[in-house]
């Protein structure tokens, strides 16, 4: 099993937090925020962004992408975290169903 560079993980987490904050602020600006309260929405957006960013990191590492490309993919994934996670879930479900 190969290991992922800790610096790269930290960069991806930082980029994901930045993207999650931007996504949250965009929702606030366009009034798309739900009624759960600003802190719950912010934490939810940040956690989703970090999960999406780390998923992109693992995919980038698995595919052998260079660090700048992996960070770019993580940024894009984190800025639309819920969509990216759903896309990954569907792709994984399709792969698993092909094996059955």
Residue pairs with C-beta under 8 A, 6 or more apart in sequence:
2 61
4 57
4 58
4 61
5 67
8 57
8 61
8 67
8 70
8 71
9 54
9 57
11 67
11 71
12 53
12 54
12 56
12 57
12 70
12 71
12 74
13 50
13 53
13 54
15 53
15 71
15 74
15 75
15 78
16 49
16 50
16 52
16 53
16 54
16 74
16 75
16 78
16 81
17 46
17 49
17 50
18 75
18 78
19 49
19 53
19 75
19 78
19 79
19 81
20 45
20 46
20 47
20 48
20 49
20 50
20 78
20 79
20 81
21 42
21 45
21 46
22 79
23 45
23 49
23 78
23 79
23 80
23 81
24 33
24 41
24 42
24 45
24 46
27 33
27 41
27 45
28 38
33 41
34 41
36 44
45 81
48 81
48 82
48 85
49 78
49 79
49 81
50 78
51 81
51 85
52 74
52 77
52 78
52 80
52 81
52 82
52 84
52 85
53 74
53 75
53 77
53 78
53 81
54 74
55 77
55 84
55 85
55 88
56 70
56 73
56 74
56 76
56 77
56 78
56 84
57 70
57 74
59 73
60 69
60 70
60 73
60 74
61 70
65 73
76 84
77 84
78 84
